[in-house]
Amino acid sequence: MTAPGVLEQVDVPTPTAGPGEVLLRVGAVGACHSDLHILDSPPGLYPTPMTLGHEIAGTVDGVGPGVTGWSAGDRAAVYGIIGCGRCRACLRGLENQCRVVPVGGVGLSRDGGLAEHVVVPASRLLHLGDMDLTQAAPLTDAGLTPYHAVELARERLRPGTTCVVIGIGGLGHMAVQILVATTAVRIVAVDTSVAALDLASRMGAHDVVQAGPDSVDKIRAIVGPPPDGADVVLDFVGAQPTLDTARQVVATGGQLLLVGLAGGTLPVRPVADEPPPLPLETGVQVPFWGTRAELQEVIALARLGQLQADVQTFPLAQAPEAYEALRRGEIHGRAVIVP
């Protein structure tokens, strides 16, 4: 990103690993909607020039002074968040809730993986063994973020409950698999795209609903009338229509997890209106990425064959085209860029 909103391919020097850092030869990078938000952000919010790409898997090319546990040739996934390491949240392993460092990390506030090499702190790496790097890269966000959201709702995801997953894209299709692998809930997938709903069915969703003017009625036919409803709703879009759907189908005492960043607004008002803007006792959370421990568990699920990204690959030279296709909604599953 050479300037706000400008994505160009340029030649830069190969970086050098400093103390505590590792030089990683990039093998694959997931293209994320968050990258589009970075590109579309006002000047000054993100540094420029900056190499984008925060979903990274690669091979160790070299290590800086003081690094142990990593050798040339090791395959690694990058945990992109870099917290302060000292606040209460970081000390508990919740670096995604750091109280000192604003939202940032590899590919967000420092150079990321849309390059042949990237330098990252050794503490950000997790071993992959012989895992295919094209599959491994999406695990670091498209896998980790929905896994974290599911963990936040774990108490409500009991056998016999219902979870509505809105948006079967890069994160949503992984969420369906995570729910299948780690819960015994009924999964209702919602999307505007028939192809996305077909993908959700293949991944294990029990019911699919095509989004539209009658979405709420169709979902209600599955989850039941108020005050019953969906125990958990995962919204991976976050647009006004999806948020309106989410709040109208969640059960009293249910939980909404708003993952998508499409700019919608959720009304939260303590009133006695009927129907209420939000059912009583409903919890609302805005998950952000996840923890290193959760990424380790996501990698374990993938190594067991229970989590697999549906990917479209692009060469590095076509990265701008990949992002434009993502913006137009033409990507199924996850776009992965291969240097």
C-alpha positions in Angstrom: 0.0 0.0 0.0 2.0 3.0 -1.3 -0.6 5.5 -0.3 -4.1 5.3 1.2 -6.2 3.3 -1.2 -3.3 2.6 -3.5 -2.1 -1.0 -3.9 1.0 -1.4 -6.2 3.6 -4.1 -6.8 7.0 -2.7 -6.1 10.6 -3.9 -5.5 11.9 -3.6 -2.0 15.1 -4.9 -0.3 14.8 -8.3 1.3 14.4 -7.6 5.0 16.9 -8.8 7.7 15.9 -10.6 10.9 16.9 -8.6 14.0 17.2 -9.9 17.6 14.3 -12.2 18.4 13.1 -12.2 14.8 12.7 -14.8 12.0 13.0 -14.2 8.3 10.2 -16.2 6.7 10.0 -17.1 3.0 6.3 -16.6 2.3 4.5 -19.6 0.9 0.9 -18.4 1.0 -1.1 -15.3 2.1 -4.9 -15.1 2.6 -6.6 -12.1 1.1 -9.0 -10.7 3.8 -11.8 -8.2 3.8 -9.9 -6.4 6.6 -7.3 -5.6 3.9 -10.0 -3.8 2.0 -10.9 -1.8 5.1 -7.2 -0.8 5.5 -7.1 0.3 1.9 -10.3 2.3 2.3 -9.3 4.0 5.6 -8.6 7.7 5.8 -5.0 8.9 5.6 -2.9 8.5 8.8 -4.8 5.6 10.2 -2.4 3.0 8.8 1.3 3.6 7.9 2.4 3.9 4.3 4.2 2.5 2.5 3.3 -0.8 4.0 3.2 -4.4 2.7 -0.3 -5.8 3.4 -1.1 -9.4 4.2 -1.8 -10.8 7.7 -2.8 -14.4 7.0 0.7 -15.9 6.5 2.3 -19.3 6.2 5.8 -19.9 5.1 9.2 -21.5 5.6 12.0 -20.2 7.9 14.9 -18.8 5.8 16.9 -17.5 8.7 16.8 -16.5 12.4 18.1 -13.4 14.2 20.2 -13.3 17.3 18.7 -14.9 20.4 16.1 -17.0 18.5 15.8 -20.7 19.6 13.4 -23.4 18.6 13.4 -22.5 14.9 15.7 -23.6 12.1 15.9 -23.0 8.4 13.4 -25.1 6.5 10.8 -25.2 9.4 7.2 -24.5 8.2 5.4 -22.0 10.3 2.1 -20.1 10.6 2.1 -16.5 11.7 0.0 -15.2 14.6 -0.4 -11.7 13.4 -1.2 -9.8 16.6 1.6 -8.0 18.5 0.5 -6.8 21.9 2.6 -5.1 24.6 3.2 -8.4 26.4 2.9 -6.6 29.8 -0.7 -5.6 30.4 -3.2 -7.8 32.3 -4.8 -9.0 29.0 -1.5 -9.9 27.4 -0.2 -11.7 30.5 -3.3 -13.9 30.4 -2.6 -14.7 26.8 -5.4 -12.4 25.5 -3.2 -10.3 23.2 -6.2 -9.6 21.0 -7.4 -7.6 24.0 -4.2 -5.7 24.6 -4.8 -2.6 26.8 -1.7 -0.7 25.6 -1.1 -1.3 21.9 -3.9 -0.2 19.5 -5.2 -2.7 17.0 -2.3 -3.7 14.8 0.3 -6.3 14.0 1.9 -8.0 11.0 0.3 -6.6 7.9 -1.7 -4.1 9.9 0.9 -1.8 11.5 4.1 -3.3 10.1 5.0 -5.0 6.9 3.0 -8.2 6.2 3.2 -11.2 3.9 2.3 -10.0 0.4 6.0 -10.3 -0.5 8.5 -13.0 -1.1 9.9 -12.6 2.5 8.6 -11.1 5.7 10.3 -10.6 9.1 8.3 -11.5 12.2 9.0 -11.9 15.9 9.8 -15.5 16.6 7.1 -15.4 19.3 4.5 -15.0 16.6 5.3 -18.3 14.9 3.6 -21.7 15.3 4.9 -25.0 13.9 3.0 -26.5 11.0 5.0 -29.7 10.3 4.3 -30.8 6.7 1.0 -29.0 6.3 0.3 -27.5 2.9 1.0 -23.8 3.2 -1.9 -22.8 0.9 -4.2 -24.5 3.4 -2.3 -23.3 6.5 -2.4 -19.5 5.7 -6.2 -19.1 6.0 -6.1 -20.8 9.4 -4.4 -17.8 10.9 -7.5 -15.5 10.5 -10.3 -17.1 8.5 -9.9 -20.1 10.8 -8.8 -18.4 14.0 -11.4 -15.6 14.1 -14.5 -17.9 13.9 -12.9 -20.3 16.3 -12.5 -17.5 18.8 -16.1 -16.4 18.3 -17.3 -20.0 18.9 -15.2 -20.2 22.0 -16.8 -17.0 23.3 -20.2 -18.6 22.8 -19.2 -22.1 23.9 -21.4 -22.0 27.0 -24.6 -21.6 24.9 -23.5 -24.1 22.2 -24.9 -27.1 24.0 -26.2 -30.2 22.3 -29.6 -29.6 20.9 -29.2 -25.8 20.6 -29.2 -23.9 17.3 -26.5 -21.6 15.8 -27.3 -19.3 12.8 -24.2 -18.5 10.7 -24.7 -15.4 8.5 -22.3 -15.0 5.6 -20.7 -18.1 4.2 -17.5 -16.5 2.9 -13.9 -16.8 4.0 -14.7 -17.0 7.7 -18.3 -18.3 7.6 -17.4 -21.5 5.7 -14.7 -22.2 8.3 -17.2 -21.4 11.1 -19.6 -24.1 9.9 -16.8 -26.7 10.0 -15.6 -25.6 13.4 -19.2 -26.0 14.7 -19.4 -29.4 13.2 -16.1 -30.5 14.6 -16.5 -29.1 18.1 -20.2 -29.0 19.0 -23.5 -30.9 18.5 -25.6 -27.9 17.5 -28.0 -27.5 14.7 -26.4 -25.2 12.1 -28.4 -22.8 10.0 -26.4 -21.1 7.2 -27.6 -17.8 5.7 -26.2 -16.1 2.5 -27.4 -14.3 -0.6 -25.4 -16.7 -2.8 -26.7 -20.1 -3.8 -23.1 -21.3 -4.4 -22.2 -20.2 -0.8 -25.1 -22.1 0.6 -24.2 -25.2 -1.4 -20.7 -24.9 0.1 -22.2 -24.6 3.6 -24.2 -27.8 3.0 -21.1 -29.6 1.9 -19.3 -28.4 5.1 -22.1 -29.8 7.3 -24.8 -27.1 7.8 -28.1 -28.7 8.6 -30.3 -26.0 7.1 -29.6 -23.2 4.5 -31.6 -20.0 4.0 -31.1 -17.7 1.1 -30.9 -14.1 2.4 -33.7 -11.8 1.2 -36.8 -10.0 2.3 -38.2 -13.1 3.9 -35.0 -14.3 5.6 -36.4 -13.8 9.1 -39.5 -15.7 8.4 -37.6 -18.6 6.9 -35.2 -18.7 9.8 -38.0 -18.4 12.3 -39.7 -21.4 10.7 -36.6 -23.4 11.7 -35.7 -21.9 15.2 -39.3 -21.3 16.4 -41.2 -18.1 17.3 -40.2 -15.6 20.0 -39.2 -15.7 22.8 -37.5 -18.8 21.5 -35.1 -18.6 18.6 -31.4 -19.1 17.8 -29.3 -19.7 20.8 -26.3 -18.1 19.0 -26.0 -16.0 15.9 -22.6 -15.5 14.2 -22.8 -12.5 11.8 -19.7 -12.6 9.5 -21.1 -9.7 7.4 -22.1 -6.9 9.8 -24.2 -5.0 7.2 -27.5 -3.4 8.3 -29.6 -6.1 6.7 -27.6 -8.9 8.4 -27.6 -7.2 11.8 -31.4 -6.7 11.5 -31.8 -10.4 10.7 -29.6 -11.4 13.6 -31.4 -9.4 16.3 -34.8 -10.6 15.0 -34.0 -14.4 15.1 -31.9 -14.6 18.3 -33.7 -16.1 21.3 -34.3 -14.5 24.6 -31.1 -15.1 26.6 -29.2 -15.8 23.3 -25.9 -14.4 22.1 -25.0 -12.3 19.1 -21.4 -12.3 17.9 -20.7 -9.5 15.4 -17.6 -10.4 13.4 -18.2 -8.7 10.0 -17.1 -5.1 9.5 -19.6 -3.9 6.9 -20.7 -0.9 8.9 -24.2 -1.8 10.2 -25.6 -0.5 13.5 -27.2 -2.7 16.1 -29.9 -0.9 18.3 -29.4 -1.7 22.0 -32.0 0.1 24.1 -33.4 -0.9 27.5 -37.1 -0.5 26.6 -40.3 -2.5 26.9 -41.2 -2.3 23.2 -42.8 -5.2 21.5 -41.1 -6.6 19.5 -38.0 -5.4 21.4 -35.0 -4.0 19.5 -33.0 -6.8 21.2 -34.5 -9.7 23.2 -34.1 -9.5 27.0 -31.0 -11.2 28.4 -29.3 -11.2 25.0 -25.5 -10.9 25.0 -23.6 -9.0 22.3 -19.9 -9.3 21.6 -17.6 -8.0 18.9 -14.8 -10.7 18.6 -11.4 -9.7 17.3 -9.1 -12.3 15.8 -8.2 -14.8 18.7 -5.4 -16.0 20.9 -2.2 -17.9 20.1 -3.5 -20.9 22.1 -6.7 -20.9 20.0 -4.6 -20.8 16.8 -2.7 -23.8 18.0 -6.1 -25.6 18.4 -7.2 -24.5 14.9 -4.0 -25.9 13.4 -4.7 -29.2 15.3 -8.2 -29.4 13.8 -6.8 -28.9 10.3 -4.1 -31.6 10.9 -6.9 -34.0 11.9 -8.7 -33.3 8.7 -11.6 -31.6 10.4 -11.0 -28.1 9.0 -10.2 -27.3 5.4 -10.3 -24.0 3.6 -12.0 -23.7 0.2 -9.5 -21.7 -1.6 -9.0 -19.8 -4.9 -5.3 -19.2 -5.5 -3.7 -16.2 -7.3 -0.1 -15.5 -8.1 1.5 -12.5 -6.3 1.5 -10.4 -9.5 -2.3 -10.7 -9.5 -2.8 -9.6 -5.9 -4.6 -6.4 -6.9 -6.9 -8.4 -9.1 -7.6 -10.7 -6.2 -8.6 -7.8 -4.0 -10.9 -6.4 -6.6 -12.6 -9.8 -7.0 -13.0 -9.9 -3.3 -14.5 -6.4 -3.3 -17.0 -7.5 -6.0 -18.0 -10.6 -4.0 -16.6 -13.0 -6.6 -14.5 -15.1 -4.3 -15.8 -18.4 -3.0 -14.3 -19.4 0.3 -10.9 -17.8 0.7 -8.6 -16.1 -1.9 -5.0 -17.2 -1.3 -2.1 -15.4 -2.9 1.0 -17.4 -3.6 4.4 -15.6 -4.1 
